[in-house]
Amino acid sequence: MDMKTNKLIIGLLAVAATSLVSCEKFGADVETPSVSISVSPENPKVGEEVTVTINTDAQYLTLFTGDEGKNFERSRIKAIMEHDWDSFYEECYRVSYAKNGEKTLFYKYFKDYQSIEDVKKDFEFFGAIDNIQLVPYKKGDFPEALMEMSYIGTNQLKFTVTDRRIPSGIRMKPNIHIFGGLANQPGNTIIESRFVACDADRAIRKYSNDAWVAAYFGLHTEQLEDFQGYSAGYKYYTFQDERSYGAFQTNDPLSRRPTEGFYKLGDMYNRDTYLQPFLDHGEKIILRQVDMYVNGRSTFVAADDSPYKYDLDGDGVLESYECELDPATGLPVHEADYTKYKGFQGDVYLSFIEMGTDEYEPWNTGVSLGSVYTTGGIQKTYKYIYTGAGDFTITAVATNVGDKDYKGIDYSEERSNSLDDYSHKRALSSVKVSVKP
């Protein structure tokens, strides 16, 4: 036998007793297929086409080429074949991007606080905020809401925004890293809140039937390593708005929708030219502080040439707004502009803030080479080009599970029945290739 052809056939249900169970459960004597693979050339160069030839009598065939993202050893199939779902989740899938144990979560539940003094150790209040309290939440406290808040009978944070013209909110110091790349939607923040507007706000929002409050976040970061032209220790600030994820809504009687919402730190990073590269290098930067504005502006930011410029917060800087506002109140002057109003004045209730996510490397996947049941049949010759040098293990996975009788098998309640598909008489064959530069 060619030394480069390593034929490895694994009969996962070899013993007679298990075989009898198989016949009873599957309604057929499902046979373990044979499979072997060879490769040519045996020592390819980067960019050179590699031909993998498979000899098998299987009904289904999958191939792993062994390079990044396509390694059988990190695949869902291998983990479940050899273990079970829990082992797969803990031992295979849960390989953290935080290789050095970096902190990735900042979770705060106000049910865990016993005094405002304790709250102020973790949060700083800024702007026009008064009447800061911990108040118990009772079922039915917000009759206009479709959903109850979590943790009935426990404390929630309450405070009042007293002047809609003044940007107001809370500051926190999460000191977390955002890992995983944009595709994983990293750093999601979940905020459960109730915004109970004052009478003037409710009157405007009832007319406009728009409950959204402009959500703004100030992100303070510190670079930990030299990267992209900046040195370790470089501090950066960006002010980001989020318009569509749900937590910042008033109790307008027509919307009835104040509830928990999602704010994506990964999206905020991605929209900032400085922060965007760190989505793939989360270990190099830390999110030191987040300023969460529960009241940011009376309208969204308008173009610089807007005729509506005001210094509502008294900082001496004129800002552009989308419509004419009353400088004394910050409310739209004309009824036709009520739909542009995105400010807030009133009481805010917060149940919890969950900021950041633990991100894990995804499982590796193979390519399906078809089945005997498809029009084209099984593809027994596969051509592939490696884009990087290294030693790789090509693995073919073959099975005849198509003979399985599915009658009477409950997949909705018994998850293990689905796992049995993975462990049912699969056969493997692997061969190593050394790709040269």
C-alpha positions as CSV (number, residue, x, y, z in Angstrom):
1,M,0.0,0.0,0.0
2,D,1.2,3.5,-0.8
3,M,2.7,5.0,2.3
4,K,0.9,8.3,1.7
5,T,-2.5,6.5,1.7
6,N,-3.5,5.9,5.3
7,K,-6.6,3.8,5.2
8,L,-8.4,4.1,8.5
9,I,-11.8,2.5,8.8
10,I,-13.7,2.9,12.0
11,G,-16.8,0.8,12.8
12,L,-18.4,2.7,15.5
13,L,-21.0,0.1,16.3
14,A,-19.0,-3.1,16.1
15,V,-20.3,-5.3,18.9
16,A,-23.1,-7.7,18.3
17,A,-25.4,-6.3,21.0
18,T,-25.2,-2.8,19.6
19,S,-25.8,-4.2,16.2
20,L,-29.0,-5.8,17.4
21,V,-30.2,-2.5,18.9
22,S,-29.3,-0.8,15.6
23,C,-31.5,-3.3,13.6
24,E,-34.4,-2.7,15.9
25,K,-34.1,1.1,16.0
26,F,-33.2,1.7,12.3
27,G,-35.2,-1.1,10.8
28,A,-32.3,-2.1,8.5
29,D,-29.0,-3.8,8.8
30,V,-27.0,-0.7,8.0
31,E,-23.5,-1.6,6.9
32,T,-20.3,0.3,7.6
33,P,-19.0,1.5,4.2
34,S,-15.4,1.2,3.1
35,V,-13.4,4.3,2.2
36,S,-9.8,5.1,1.3
37,I,-8.2,8.2,-0.2
38,S,-5.0,9.1,-2.1
39,V,-3.6,12.4,-3.1
40,S,-1.6,13.7,-6.0
41,P,0.9,15.3,-6.0
42,E,2.0,14.2,-2.5
43,N,4.0,17.3,-1.8
44,P,2.3,20.2,-3.6
45,K,3.3,23.8,-3.7
46,V,1.1,26.7,-2.6
47,G,-1.2,27.5,-5.6
48,E,-0.7,24.1,-7.2
49,E,-3.8,22.0,-7.8
50,V,-4.2,18.9,-5.6
51,T,-6.3,16.0,-6.7
52,V,-7.9,13.8,-4.0
53,T,-9.2,10.5,-5.2
54,I,-11.7,8.6,-3.0
55,N,-12.5,4.9,-3.3
56,T,-15.8,4.1,-1.4
57,D,-19.1,2.3,-1.5
58,A,-20.7,4.8,0.9
59,Q,-24.0,6.5,0.3
60,Y,-22.8,9.9,1.6
61,L,-19.4,11.4,1.5
62,T,-17.8,14.5,3.1
63,L,-14.2,15.8,2.8
64,F,-12.1,17.9,5.1
65,T,-9.0,19.5,3.5
66,G,-7.3,20.2,6.8
67,D,-6.5,23.9,6.3
68,E,-8.0,26.7,8.4
69,G,-11.7,26.3,9.0
70,K,-11.7,22.9,7.3
71,N,-10.0,20.6,9.9
72,F,-11.8,17.4,10.8
73,E,-10.2,17.5,14.3
74,R,-12.2,20.7,15.0
75,S,-15.4,19.6,13.4
76,R,-18.8,19.0,14.8
77,I,-18.9,15.5,13.3
78,K,-15.8,14.3,15.1
79,A,-16.8,15.7,18.5
80,I,-20.3,14.2,18.4
81,M,-19.0,10.9,16.9
82,E,-16.6,10.4,19.8
83,H,-18.6,12.1,22.7
84,D,-22.0,13.7,22.9
85,W,-23.5,17.1,22.4
86,D,-22.3,18.5,25.8
87,S,-18.8,17.4,25.2
88,F,-18.8,18.9,21.7
89,Y,-20.1,22.2,23.1
90,E,-17.6,22.3,26.0
91,E,-14.5,20.7,24.5
92,C,-14.7,21.4,20.7
93,Y,-16.8,24.4,20.0
94,R,-15.9,26.4,23.1
95,V,-12.4,27.4,22.1
96,S,-12.3,31.1,23.2
97,Y,-10.9,33.8,21.1
98,A,-9.6,35.3,24.4
99,K,-6.4,33.2,24.4
100,N,-4.9,35.0,27.4
101,G,-8.0,35.0,29.6
102,E,-9.0,38.6,28.7
103,K,-12.2,39.9,30.3
104,T,-15.1,40.0,27.7
105,L,-18.2,40.5,29.9
106,F,-19.6,43.3,32.0
107,Y,-22.9,42.1,33.5
108,K,-24.8,44.2,36.1
109,Y,-28.2,43.3,37.6
110,F,-29.8,45.9,39.7
111,K,-31.5,43.2,41.8
112,D,-28.1,42.5,43.3
113,Y,-27.7,46.1,44.7
114,Q,-28.9,47.0,48.1
115,S,-28.2,50.7,48.1
116,I,-27.6,53.7,45.8
117,E,-24.1,54.0,47.3
118,D,-23.3,50.5,46.0
119,V,-24.7,51.5,42.5
120,K,-22.5,54.5,42.4
121,K,-19.4,52.4,42.9
122,D,-20.1,50.9,39.4
123,F,-22.0,53.7,37.7
124,E,-21.6,57.5,37.3
125,F,-24.7,59.6,36.5
126,F,-24.3,62.7,34.3
127,G,-26.5,65.4,32.8
128,A,-29.9,66.4,34.1
129,I,-30.5,63.4,36.3
130,D,-32.3,63.5,39.7
131,N,-34.3,61.3,42.0
132,I,-31.9,58.3,41.8
133,Q,-33.5,55.3,43.6
134,L,-33.6,51.5,43.9
135,V,-37.2,50.6,43.8
136,P,-38.8,47.1,43.9
137,Y,-40.5,46.0,40.8
138,K,-44.0,44.5,41.2
139,K,-45.9,42.6,38.5
140,G,-48.2,45.1,36.7
141,D,-46.2,48.2,37.5
142,F,-46.1,49.1,33.8
143,P,-49.7,48.3,32.5
144,E,-49.1,49.7,29.0
145,A,-46.2,47.4,28.3
146,L,-46.6,44.1,26.4
147,M,-43.9,42.4,28.5
148,E,-43.1,42.3,32.2
149,M,-39.6,43.2,33.2
150,S,-37.4,40.4,34.6
151,Y,-36.9,39.6,38.2
152,I,-40.3,40.5,39.6
153,G,-40.1,41.4,43.3
154,T,-36.5,42.6,43.2
155,N,-34.8,46.0,42.9
156,Q,-34.6,48.0,39.8
157,L,-32.8,51.3,39.2
158,K,-34.9,54.3,38.8
159,F,-33.9,57.9,37.9
160,T,-35.5,61.0,36.4
161,V,-34.3,63.0,33.4
162,T,-35.4,66.5,34.3
163,D,-34.4,68.4,31.2
164,R,-34.6,66.9,27.7
165,R,-32.2,69.6,26.4
166,I,-29.3,68.3,28.4
167,P,-27.6,65.0,27.3
168,S,-28.0,62.7,30.2
169,G,-27.2,59.1,31.1
170,I,-24.9,56.8,33.0
171,R,-21.2,55.9,32.7
172,M,-19.7,52.5,33.4
173,K,-16.2,51.1,33.2
174,P,-16.5,47.6,31.7
175,N,-12.8,47.1,30.8
176,I,-13.6,44.4,28.3
177,H,-12.3,43.2,25.0
178,I,-14.4,42.6,21.9
179,F,-13.4,39.5,20.1
180,G,-14.6,37.4,17.2
181,G,-14.8,39.5,14.0
182,L,-17.8,41.3,12.7
183,A,-19.4,38.1,11.3
184,N,-19.9,36.8,14.8
185,Q,-21.8,40.0,15.9
186,P,-19.5,40.4,18.9
187,G,-20.0,42.6,21.9
188,N,-23.8,42.6,22.0
189,T,-25.2,44.7,24.8
190,I,-28.6,43.8,26.3
191,I,-30.4,46.5,28.2
192,E,-33.8,45.9,29.9
193,S,-35.4,49.2,30.5
194,R,-38.7,51.2,30.8
195,F,-38.8,54.8,29.7
196,V,-41.9,56.5,31.3
197,A,-42.2,59.8,29.5
198,C,-43.5,63.1,31.1
199,D,-46.8,64.4,29.9
200,A,-45.3,66.8,27.3
201,D,-43.3,64.0,25.7
202,R,-46.3,61.6,25.7
203,A,-48.5,64.2,24.0
204,I,-46.0,64.6,21.1
205,R,-45.3,60.9,20.8
206,K,-49.0,60.1,20.8
207,Y,-49.5,62.4,17.9
208,S,-46.5,61.0,16.0
209,N,-47.0,57.3,17.0
210,D,-43.3,57.0,17.3
211,A,-41.8,55.7,20.6
212,W,-38.1,55.6,19.7
213,V,-35.6,57.6,21.8
214,A,-32.3,58.3,20.1
215,A,-29.7,56.0,21.7
216,Y,-26.2,57.3,21.9
217,F,-23.0,55.6,23.3
218,G,-19.7,57.2,24.0
219,L,-16.9,54.6,23.7
220,H,-13.5,55.2,25.5
221,T,-10.8,52.8,24.5
222,E,-7.1,52.2,25.3
223,Q,-4.7,50.5,22.9
224,L,-2.6,47.8,24.7
225,E,-0.1,47.1,21.9
226,D,1.5,49.0,19.1
227,F,-0.8,48.5,16.1
228,Q,-1.8,50.3,12.8
229,G,0.5,53.2,13.4
230,Y,-0.5,53.9,17.0
231,S,1.5,53.1,20.1
232,A,0.4,51.1,23.2
233,G,-1.3,53.5,25.6
234,Y,-3.1,55.5,22.9
235,K,-6.5,56.5,24.1
236,Y,-9.4,57.0,21.8
237,Y,-13.0,58.2,22.0
238,T,-15.9,57.9,19.6
239,F,-19.6,59.0,19.9
240,Q,-22.0,56.5,18.2
241,D,-25.7,56.4,17.7
242,E,-27.9,53.3,17.6
243,R,-31.4,53.7,16.2
244,S,-33.1,50.4,15.8
245,Y,-32.6,47.8,18.5
246,G,-35.4,48.3,21.0
247,A,-34.5,49.2,24.6
248,F,-34.8,53.0,24.3
249,Q,-38.5,53.5,23.7
250,T,-41.1,55.5,25.7
251,N,-44.4,54.3,27.1
252,D,-46.3,56.0,24.3
253,P,-49.9,54.5,24.7
254,L,-50.0,53.6,21.0
255,S,-46.7,51.7,20.8
256,R,-47.0,49.8,24.1
257,R,-43.5,48.5,23.4
258,P,-40.9,49.4,26.1
259,T,-38.9,46.3,26.7
260,E,-35.4,44.8,26.6
261,G,-33.2,45.8,23.6
262,F,-30.0,44.9,21.9
263,Y,-27.1,47.3,21.1
264,K,-24.2,45.9,19.0
265,L,-20.8,47.1,20.1
266,G,-19.4,45.2,17.1
267,D,-21.4,47.4,14.8
268,M,-20.2,50.5,16.5
269,Y,-16.6,49.4,16.1
270,N,-17.2,48.5,12.5
271,R,-18.5,52.0,11.7
272,D,-15.4,53.7,13.1
273,T,-12.3,53.7,10.9
274,Y,-9.9,53.5,13.9
275,L,-11.8,50.7,15.8
276,Q,-12.8,48.5,12.9
277,P,-9.4,46.7,12.5
278,F,-9.6,45.7,16.2
279,L,-12.6,43.5,15.5
280,D,-10.0,40.9,14.4
281,H,-7.4,41.9,17.0
282,G,-9.4,42.2,20.2
283,E,-6.5,41.5,22.4
284,K,-4.8,44.7,21.3
285,I,-7.4,47.1,22.7
286,I,-9.6,47.4,25.7
287,L,-13.0,49.2,26.1
288,R,-12.4,51.2,29.3
289,Q,-15.5,53.2,29.6
290,V,-19.0,53.5,28.0
291,D,-21.2,56.6,28.3
292,M,-24.8,55.4,27.8
293,Y,-27.0,58.4,26.9
294,V,-30.7,57.9,27.8
295,N,-31.4,61.3,26.4
296,G,-29.1,62.6,23.7
297,R,-30.7,65.0,21.3
298,S,-34.2,66.3,20.5
299,T,-33.8,65.2,16.9
300,F,-31.2,63.2,15.0
301,V,-28.2,65.3,13.8
302,A,-29.0,67.3,10.7
303,A,-26.7,68.5,7.9
304,D,-24.3,71.3,8.6
305,D,-26.4,73.7,6.4
306,S,-29.5,73.1,8.5
307,P,-31.2,76.4,9.3
308,Y,-32.1,75.0,12.7
309,K,-29.1,75.5,15.0
310,Y,-29.4,75.7,18.7
311,D,-27.2,75.6,21.9
312,L,-29.8,73.7,23.9
313,D,-27.3,72.3,26.5
314,G,-25.6,75.7,27.1
315,D,-22.1,74.6,26.3
316,G,-21.6,77.5,23.8
317,V,-21.7,75.3,20.7
318,L,-24.5,75.5,18.1
319,E,-25.7,72.1,16.9
320,S,-27.8,71.3,13.8
321,Y,-31.3,69.9,14.3
322,E,-33.9,68.6,11.8
323,C,-36.7,71.1,12.6
324,E,-37.5,74.2,14.5
325,L,-37.3,73.8,18.2
326,D,-38.4,75.9,21.2
327,P,-35.0,76.7,22.9
328,A,-36.8,76.9,26.3
329,T,-38.1,73.4,26.2
330,G,-36.3,71.5,23.4
331,L,-39.6,70.4,21.8
332,P,-40.6,70.9,18.2
333,V,-42.5,74.1,17.5
334,H,-44.7,72.8,14.7
335,E,-47.1,69.8,15.0
336,A,-45.9,68.6,11.6
337,D,-42.4,68.1,13.0
338,Y,-43.5,65.9,16.0
339,T,-42.4,62.8,14.1
340,K,-38.8,64.1,14.2
341,Y,-38.7,64.3,18.0
342,K,-36.3,61.7,19.5
343,G,-35.6,63.2,22.8
344,F,-36.8,62.2,26.3
345,Q,-37.8,63.6,29.6
346,G,-39.2,61.5,32.4
347,D,-38.4,58.4,34.5
348,V,-36.1,55.7,33.4
349,Y,-36.1,52.2,35.0
350,L,-33.3,49.7,34.4
351,S,-33.4,46.1,35.3
352,F,-30.0,44.9,34.0
353,I,-27.2,45.7,31.6
354,E,-25.4,42.8,29.9
355,M,-22.4,44.2,28.0
356,G,-20.1,42.1,25.9
357,T,-20.1,38.5,24.8
358,D,-17.9,35.5,25.2
359,E,-16.8,34.7,21.6
360,Y,-15.7,31.2,20.6
361,E,-14.0,29.9,17.5
362,P,-16.6,28.3,15.2
363,W,-16.5,24.6,14.4
364,N,-14.7,23.6,11.2
365,T,-16.7,22.4,8.3
366,G,-16.1,20.0,5.4
367,V,-17.4,19.9,1.8
368,S,-20.1,17.5,0.8
369,L,-19.2,15.3,-2.1
370,G,-22.8,14.3,-2.7
371,S,-24.7,11.1,-2.2
372,V,-26.0,8.2,-4.2
373,Y,-29.4,9.7,-3.9
374,T,-28.6,12.9,-5.8
375,T,-28.7,13.3,-9.5
376,G,-24.9,13.7,-9.9
377,G,-24.1,10.9,-7.4
378,I,-21.0,10.9,-5.3
379,Q,-18.1,12.9,-6.4
380,K,-15.1,10.6,-6.0
381,T,-12.4,13.0,-7.4
382,Y,-12.0,16.4,-5.7
383,K,-9.6,19.1,-6.8
384,Y,-8.3,21.7,-4.3
385,I,-5.7,24.5,-4.1
386,Y,-4.0,25.4,-0.8
387,T,-3.3,29.1,-0.3
388,G,-0.7,28.7,2.4
389,A,2.2,26.4,3.3
390,G,2.0,23.8,6.0
391,D,1.2,20.2,7.0
392,F,-2.4,19.3,6.5
393,T,-4.5,16.2,7.1
394,I,-7.2,15.5,4.5
395,T,-10.0,13.4,5.9
396,A,-12.9,11.7,4.1
397,V,-16.0,10.8,6.2
398,A,-18.3,8.1,4.7
399,T,-21.6,6.7,5.9
400,N,-24.6,4.6,4.8
401,V,-27.0,6.2,7.2
402,G,-29.4,6.7,4.3
403,D,-30.6,3.2,5.1
404,K,-31.9,4.4,8.4
405,D,-35.6,3.8,9.0
406,Y,-36.9,7.1,10.6
407,K,-40.4,5.8,11.5
408,G,-41.3,6.3,15.1
409,I,-38.1,8.3,16.0
410,D,-38.9,11.4,18.0
411,Y,-36.4,14.2,17.1
412,S,-38.4,17.1,18.8
413,E,-38.1,15.8,22.3
414,E,-35.2,13.3,22.3
415,R,-32.1,15.2,21.1
416,S,-30.0,12.1,21.5
417,N,-31.8,10.5,18.5
418,S,-30.3,13.1,16.3
419,L,-26.9,12.6,17.8
420,D,-27.2,8.9,16.9
421,D,-27.1,9.9,13.3
422,Y,-23.5,11.1,13.8
423,S,-22.3,7.9,15.5
424,H,-23.9,5.4,13.3
425,K,-21.3,3.3,11.5
426,R,-19.3,6.1,9.9
427,A,-15.9,5.3,8.3
428,L,-12.9,7.6,8.0
429,S,-9.9,7.7,5.8
430,S,-7.1,10.3,6.1
431,V,-3.9,11.2,4.4
432,K,-1.3,13.9,5.2
433,V,0.0,16.4,2.7
434,S,2.9,18.8,3.1
435,V,2.3,22.0,1.1
436,K,5.6,23.8,0.3
437,P,5.9,27.6,-0.2
